[in-house]
């Protein structure tokens, strides 16, 4: 008899709790609170340890709970309860797990902890799986998936997809199971996580086995075993070995099945996982029965039954009773009937429809063998009623599963629409950023061009000094200010003596170099507030605001001397240079042109007088 266990090892669910709460639309959402980071670290460590040692995992969870309590971390305490409920489920304390999860769910919802709520819902649904999956459990998984999506909790979403696959196996909807499990694997690859992949591949193998694809089932379980070995997880090894043992039973290889089931029991025992210990013993007993070793099978049937009871796994106990009854049928029919009646009572209490149907069929066949044809007919009618009821129940579960699938598909479509919108927005942002950068670059280029044009309009390109236009503009401005304030203003025109001789003897290129040097020497020789410009050719102009003629003449004489003593021979051997300067200081001349004309006339007189002198 095949048994499909949930993918996660920890969960809990109180049956009376409603699973119809909507993820959105319940009014204002409570403020979101985050658990203490140190508490999260301890719980993450416990999650990893659960696959190796439940006692060590429990110790970490209790430390996390104590730390959350000491720091007033209500959300962290709620998550610790969810984790502790997982341990209680694993050791068969289902009622305690339900209590813890009910409290954890209340905390998560009242504090806006969507990730904590999703995990609690998922584990509540897993308890339903251990008790015999019903429509409520499927709905819980669906709700957990929606909340996980809202929380952006990819790890929980993967677990829920996996367990929805398990839920589909409960009603024999193997194609749906394969779809969910394959999607879980795809999501794992998408987020780059392999945590839990071994379990997903194991359950996928069970789904393939149930549709008769044994080779694909073996391949999936082999991949799961590689992952379990890499993780060093005896819990995962136990689960995969149990699946492989079941596959060998289906393939008619009871000897191999028995050996693999023994390995599964050893691995499960090393981590104290009673559910898998019970399942491994159950598989060993079935393998021995199939191999004709009934004397050895009896004690194992009894041991599996005891382990299921200790684990609190009512469904497993019911299935073990039926297997024990089958074992006893040829040896001790009264004992077989006793086991069937115990299974019947357990199935009725737990609402295990498939097991109820199977018990009544066996009772009908047994009555027929004993010659009680009327009893056999009555029991067969009951079997037929239960078979119809099971069909209706499975149809209801498929309807719930279909509704969940539609809700999930709608969420996925909305998520896809949102992703597409985000992609379009991201593309638009990139395009706008690129356009903005292009505009900024164009603006910089325009500003640089404007600056260059301004320089061309106001600056002499050879010397770097202001040009004639800038000189006349400055003189006109300073003249207006001087007249208004009745201040002094001096203007000087400077001409290089015998500059044509420099060009003719050395070259025009060297003449240009002389002018460039003068463009640096003259501003250094005048005061910083004086305005020096190239007036044209080998002439320079200087505006000296606030200076009377005598002061201006002294300053210009110093400049003349600086030019004469400058080491021009460094530019060209034998080169020497002097300048003549004409100066005026009369703002009353009326306009800037008149002042320049007077300065030019005095420059001419300086040259006529022998050059290398200042006239004013």
Beta strands, then each sheet from edge to edge (+ up, - down):
strand 1: 489-496
strand 2: 531-536
strand 3: 539-545
strand 4: 579-584
strand 5: 614-615
sheet 1: 2+ 3- 1+ 4- 5-
end
